[in-house]
Amino acid sequence: MRIAIISDIHANIEALSAVLEHIADQKVQDIVCLGDVIGYGPNPRECIEIVRAGRFCLMGNHEEAVMFYGEDFNEKARQALEWTKEQLNSPQYDRTKNYEMWNFLGSLEETRTEGDVMFVHGSPRVPTKEYMVPTDIRNREKMTEIFSMIPSLCFVGHSHIPGVYTDNFQFLSPDRIGGAYNHQGGKALVNAGSVGQPRDGDPRASYVVFDGRTVRFHRVEYDVRTTMDKIYATPGLPNYLADRLIVGR
């Protein structure tokens, strides 16, 4: 079975809609989300409603923060967090709908393992908060411990930087491997990148499709300007959150 793996939507409905259309064009129906559906962006409710229809969604650090407290968030992220809470409690919507939103967020798992494949937002060690970035491949102690926790393959998000980490201490960017990674043995950790806020210098939305052996990385153009304009027009969201979208940082 082929599955699409999406992550870090960050309330960007334009990016999510474009990615879902791209997934449908490939006749992929099974979609899982690795968390951070909300945060930073202007459409948290709409994105939650869409993701709820997927096979499963995991808890990201932004879901965790909105449920509890984002003590490790910077000021801009905390501003967006407080604005997001207001949207999820908005009196403009029926109280039952608001309860459904919060109940969904409260029900999210931190990890999911199916067969020899693990799914998590951040890392197997610290599911919602630990980042996996390309320079980690030089940190053998960290990587060795993480690979000891992976059955065979692990999909993550959180850093917004797509690529493959292998157990022989290599980081393979999608460009380096022609957009596809064939998992033939050993252990690997795959970062699916971000749908709604890429940070690898490419503003296009990122996601992957997995068919049981091969992971294919995809980049999808979307209407970035519309998302930016929404953020600019929202007093509770810092303009910086719009500015970064156009440069993929």
N, C-alpha and C positions, 0 to 999 in steps of 0.2 A: 504494500500500500504506500502511495506517495502522500507525504504530508508537507504542508507549508508551515514554516516556523517563523513567527513574527515576534518582535520585541520592541520595547521602548517607543510606543506610539506617541506618548506625551500629548494627548488631547489634540492631536493634529488630524482633523477629520479629512482634510484634502489629501494628505499623504496616505491615510488608511484606505480611503475610497479608491485611490489609484492602485494601491497594492492589491486590494481585493479584486479589482477588475482584472489585473494582470494574472492573479492566481486562477481566476475563473477561466481566462483564455487558455490556460494550460490544462484545463479539465482536472484540476486538483480541488477536491472537496473537503479534505480533512485539514483543519487549521488549528494550531495550538499557539498560545501566546505566553511568552516568558516574563510578562509583567511590565510595570510602568506604563499602564494604559493611560494614566493621568499625569498631571504635573506639567508645568511650563506653558502648555498650549491652551487655546481658547474654547475647546469643545469637549470637556470631560464627560458630560452626560451622554452625548451622542456616541462617543467612542466606547464607553462602558456598555451601552445598549448593544452595539454591534459585536463586541468581543464576547459578550455573554452567550452568543449563539454558536461559538466555536466549540471544539471538543473539550478543551480545558484551558484555563488561564492560571498562571502562577502569581504569587505575590512579589511585587518589586519593592524597592525601597520607598517609592513614592506612595504606593498603596499603604505600606506599613506606616509611613509618616503621617498620612492623612487620618489613619485610624488611631494613632497614638501621638507621637511628637517627633518632628524632624530636627532633633538636637544637633545633628552633624551637618545640617543644611547651611549653605551660605545665605546671605541676606536676600539675594534675588530669588533663590529657590524657595526660601521661606515665605516671601511675599506671594509667590505663585501658589504655594501650598495653602495659605490662608484664603486666598481668592477661590481656590478649588473647593475648599470646605464650604464656603458660602454658596457656591453653585449647587453642591450636592444637598444643601439644606434649604434651597430656595423656596420661599412661600409661593412662588409663581407656579409650582407644580403640586400635584396632589400629594398629600403626606404619605400615602401608601407607596407612591412611586419613589419618593425619597428613601423610605425604609428599604425598598427593594435594592436600591443602589448600595446602601450601607451594608445590607445583609450579604450582597454579592462580594463586596470587598472583604468583609469579615470571614467569608468562607474560603478564601483563597489558600491553597497549599503553598508551602515554601519550596518543595521539591516534588518531582514525580519521576519514578523509574519504571520503564516498560521493557521487560526483557533485559537486554544488555545496553540499553540506552537511557541515560539520565537527562532530565531537564531541570534547569534551575535559572534563576535570574542573574545572580552575581557569580558565585563560585560554589563548589561542593562544600568548602570549609565554612564559609559564611554566606548562606544562600541569598540574602537580600542585599548585602552591603559590600562584599569584597569585589574589587575590580580585577579584571584580567586584561592587562595591556601588553602590547608586543614586547616591551622591555623586560617583562617578567620571565621571558624565556631564558634570560641569563641568571635568574634566581633559582638555582637548582634545588635548593631546600624547599622553597615554596612549591615549585612545580612537581617535585617528587611526592610531596605530601598530597597534593591535589590529585595527581594521577593514581595514587593508592586508593582514592575514594571513588574512582570512576570504574564501572564495570567493563566498559569497552569504549563507548562514545558518550560525550556530554555536550549538550547545547546550552549556551549561555547568552546573555545580552549585557546590559548595564554599562559597559564602557563605551558603547555606540561605535566600536571599531571592529568591522568584520574581519574574519580570518580564522586560520586553523593553527592550534598549538599541538605539536606531536610529542610523544614520549621519548623521542630522541633529541629533544630540546631545540626544535625548530619552530619558527613562526612563519606560516605561509599565507601571504596576503592573497586575496582573490585574483589580483592581476598576475601575480607570480605563477599561479596554478591554472591560469586560463578560465577562472570562474568556476572550477569544479574540483572537488576532492573525492577521490575514490578510496574508501576506507577498507583496506585489505587485511589489516592485522595490527596488533599492538593497541595502544590507546591514543585517543585524540580528544581534544576539546575544541568545539566550534563556536565562535561568536557570530551570531546571525546579523549583527549590526543593528541599526535603529531605523524604524519606519519613519518616525516623526521628527527626529533631531539628529541626523548623522554628524559625526565628529571626525571624519577621516579626510576632510577636504573636498568631499563630493556631496553636494546638496541633495542628490537624488535619494529617495527612500530605499532602504536595504532590507532584504529578507532572504531566506533560503528555502529550498525544497529538498527533501530527503526521501529516497526511494528504498531505503533499507541497506544500501551500500554507498551510493554516491550522493554527495551534498553539492547542490548547485546554488551559487550565489547570484542574486538578481538585484539590479538597480532599476528603479522606476521613477521617471519624471512625474512631477505633480505641480499643481498651481501654488508655488511657494509664495507668490506675491499676495494672494488672497489670504493665506494664513498670516503673513506678516501684517497686513492691513488690519486684520481682526485684533491682533495683539496690540498694535499701535492705538486702536480705538478703545481698548479696555484699560481703564485707570488702574485696576489692581494688578496688571501684568507689566513688568519692566520692559521698556523698548528693546533692551539688550537681547531679550529672548526672541525677538523678531529679527534683529540684525544678524544674529549668528546663523539663522537658517539659510540665508542666501549664500554663505561661504562654507557651509558644512562644518562649522566649528562650534 
